[in-house]
Amino acid sequence: MTERYLKTGTTTVGIKCKDGIVLAADKRAGGGIIVDKRAQKVYQITNNIALTMAGVASDAQLITKLIGAELRLMEIRKEKPVTVKEAANLLSGIVYQNIRKMSTIPGISHFLLGGKDNTGFHIFDIYPDGSLSECKDFLSSGSGSVMAYGVLETLFIQDMTIQEGIQLAVKCLNAAIQRDMNSGDGIDVMTITEQGVKKVVTKEFTQKVTL
C-alpha cells in the first residue's frame, strides 16, 4: 500500500519575471492509474500569495488548507498583510513536521510559493524535508520537472515580462506532458502582479479518438 501512495507525479513550474511571478501546473493526479483528470495544483492562499503542490495528494491538500488558515489568522493578529518570507517560513515548518510524523503513508509534499509584498516579488522552494530556499529565476517540481528544467534552462531570460513568463510556463508543461506519464490532462497558470493573484490560463486536454 505504501508503495502505491509513493507513486505520485506531476509537473509544477514557478518563474520570476520583472513584473511578477508565474506559477503553473498540470491537472493529472494518480500513480499507477489516473484517478483525477481535473486536479487543482495551483492555489491562491492570500490576496498576494499563491503556491503549487506536488507529492502525496492528501498531505499536500491538507497543508494548503492549513497554511491558508494560519496566514489569515496572522494577518488578523498583526493587522497587516504577511510578507512572502513569513508565509514561506511558516509553510516550511508545517512541511518539516508533516514528513517526520509516524504514519504508514509517508507525508511527502513539495511546494513552490510565490507572492508580492512591500519588498517586491519573491518565489520560494519548500522541499519535502522542510528545507527552504529563495529562488532568483525559476523552479520546477514533480516527476516532470526534468523535462521542464530543460526548457527553463534553454529559454529563460532575465527581466522577462509576465506575458513571456506565461508562455514559457506553458512550454515547460507541454514538454513534461509529452514525456512524463504522470503529468497531463490539462494546465493551470496563475500570475502574481501588482494587481494581486489571478488565474490566467486553465485548459483541459482530451485524448479520445473519434471516427
C-alpha positions in Angstrom: 0.0 0.0 0.0 2.8 2.4 0.9 4.5 1.9 -2.5 1.2 2.7 -4.2 0.9 6.0 -2.4 4.5 6.9 -3.3 3.8 6.6 -7.0 2.7 10.2 -7.4 3.8 12.6 -10.0 3.1 16.0 -11.5 4.8 19.0 -13.1 4.8 22.4 -11.4 6.7 25.5 -12.5 7.5 28.8 -10.9 9.0 31.7 -12.9 10.2 35.1 -11.6 9.6 37.9 -14.0 10.4 41.6 -13.8 6.8 42.5 -13.2 5.5 39.5 -11.3 5.5 35.7 -10.6 4.1 32.9 -12.8 3.0 29.6 -11.2 1.8 26.7 -13.3 0.9 23.0 -13.0 -0.7 20.2 -14.9 -4.0 18.7 -13.9 -3.4 14.9 -13.6 -3.5 13.1 -10.3 -2.7 9.5 -9.7 0.1 6.9 -9.7 -0.3 3.6 -11.5 -3.8 4.7 -12.5 -5.1 8.2 -13.3 -7.6 9.0 -10.5 -8.4 12.6 -11.4 -8.0 14.5 -14.7 -9.1 17.8 -13.3 -6.9 18.1 -10.2 -6.1 21.6 -9.0 -2.4 22.0 -8.1 -2.1 25.8 -8.0 -3.8 27.6 -5.2 -4.3 31.2 -4.1 -3.7 31.4 -0.3 -3.9 35.2 0.3 -4.6 38.2 -1.9 -0.9 38.4 -3.0 0.4 34.9 -2.4 -0.1 31.6 -4.2 1.5 28.1 -4.3 1.9 25.0 -6.3 1.7 21.5 -4.8 3.3 18.2 -5.6 3.6 14.9 -3.8 1.0 12.8 -1.8 -2.3 14.5 -2.6 -3.9 14.1 0.9 -0.9 15.7 2.6 -0.4 18.5 0.1 -4.1 19.4 0.1 -4.3 19.4 3.9 -1.2 21.5 4.3 -2.5 24.0 1.7 -5.7 24.4 3.8 -3.7 24.8 7.0 -1.3 27.4 5.6 -4.2 29.4 4.2 -6.0 29.5 7.6 -2.8 30.2 9.5 -1.9 33.2 7.3 -5.4 34.6 7.7 -5.0 34.4 11.5 -1.6 36.1 11.3 -3.0 39.0 9.3 -5.8 39.4 11.8 -3.3 39.4 14.8 -0.8 41.7 13.0 -3.5 43.9 11.4 -1.4 44.0 8.2 -0.6 41.6 5.4 2.0 38.9 6.0 5.2 39.0 4.0 6.1 36.3 1.4 9.0 35.2 3.6 6.8 34.9 6.6 4.4 32.7 4.6 7.3 30.6 3.3 8.8 30.1 6.8 5.5 29.0 8.2 4.9 26.6 5.3 8.4 25.1 5.6 7.8 24.5 9.3 4.5 22.7 8.6 6.2 20.5 5.9 9.1 19.7 8.3 6.7 18.4 11.0 4.5 16.6 8.4 7.2 14.4 6.9 8.5 13.4 10.4 5.2 12.2 11.8 4.7 8.5 12.3 2.5 7.2 9.5 2.1 4.2 7.2 1.9 6.7 4.3 5.0 9.0 4.1 3.9 12.6 4.1 5.8 13.7 1.0 4.9 17.2 -0.2 6.8 19.8 -2.3 5.6 23.4 -2.7 6.6 26.4 -4.8 5.4 29.5 -3.1 5.3 32.9 -4.8 4.0 36.3 -3.8 4.3 40.0 -3.6 4.9 42.2 -0.5 6.3 45.6 0.3 9.8 44.4 -0.6 8.9 43.1 -4.1 8.2 39.8 -5.7 9.6 36.6 -4.3 9.4 32.9 -5.0 10.5 30.1 -2.6 11.1 26.4 -2.9 9.8 24.4 0.1 11.3 20.9 -0.3 9.7 17.8 1.1 12.1 17.7 4.0 11.0 21.2 5.1 14.1 23.0 3.8 13.6 26.4 2.4 15.3 28.5 -0.3 14.5 31.6 -2.2 14.9 31.5 -6.0 16.0 34.3 -8.2 14.8 33.0 -11.5 12.8 29.7 -11.9 11.8 26.5 -10.2 10.1 23.2 -11.0 8.9 20.2 -9.0 7.4 16.8 -9.6 8.2 13.9 -11.8 8.1 16.0 -14.9 10.5 18.6 -13.6 13.4 17.1 -15.5 11.8 18.0 -18.8 10.6 21.4 -17.5 14.1 22.3 -16.3 15.5 21.6 -19.8 13.1 24.1 -21.3 13.7 26.6 -18.5 17.5 26.4 -18.8 17.3 27.0 -22.5 14.6 29.7 -22.8 14.6 31.7 -19.6 15.9 35.2 -19.8 16.4 37.8 -17.1 13.8 40.5 -16.8 11.2 38.8 -19.0 7.7 40.2 -18.8 4.8 38.4 -17.1 3.3 37.5 -20.5 6.6 36.0 -21.7 6.7 34.1 -18.4 3.2 32.7 -19.0 4.3 31.5 -22.5 7.4 29.9 -21.1 5.5 28.1 -18.3 3.1 26.6 -20.9 6.1 25.4 -23.0 7.5 23.7 -19.9 4.3 21.9 -19.1 3.8 20.9 -22.7 7.3 19.3 -22.7 6.7 17.5 -19.5 3.3 16.2 -20.6 4.8 14.8 -23.8 7.3 12.6 -21.9 6.1 12.2 -18.2 3.3 9.7 -17.9 2.3 11.2 -14.5 1.7 14.7 -15.9 -1.1 15.6 -18.3 -4.8 16.2 -18.9 -4.6 20.0 -18.7 -2.8 23.0 -17.3 -3.5 25.8 -14.8 -1.5 29.1 -14.8 -1.6 31.8 -12.1 0.1 35.1 -12.1 1.0 37.4 -9.1 1.4 41.0 -10.1 0.8 44.4 -8.6 -2.9 43.7 -9.0 -2.7 40.5 -6.9 -3.2 36.8 -7.7 -5.1 35.9 -10.9 -5.7 32.7 -12.8 -4.9 33.4 -16.4 -5.0 30.0 -18.1 -7.0 26.9 -17.4 -7.3 24.3 -20.1 -8.3 20.6 -20.2 -6.9 18.2 -22.8 -9.0 15.5 -24.5 -7.3 12.3 -25.7 -10.2 10.5 -27.2 -10.1 9.1 -30.8 -13.3 9.6 -32.8 -14.1 8.2 -36.3 
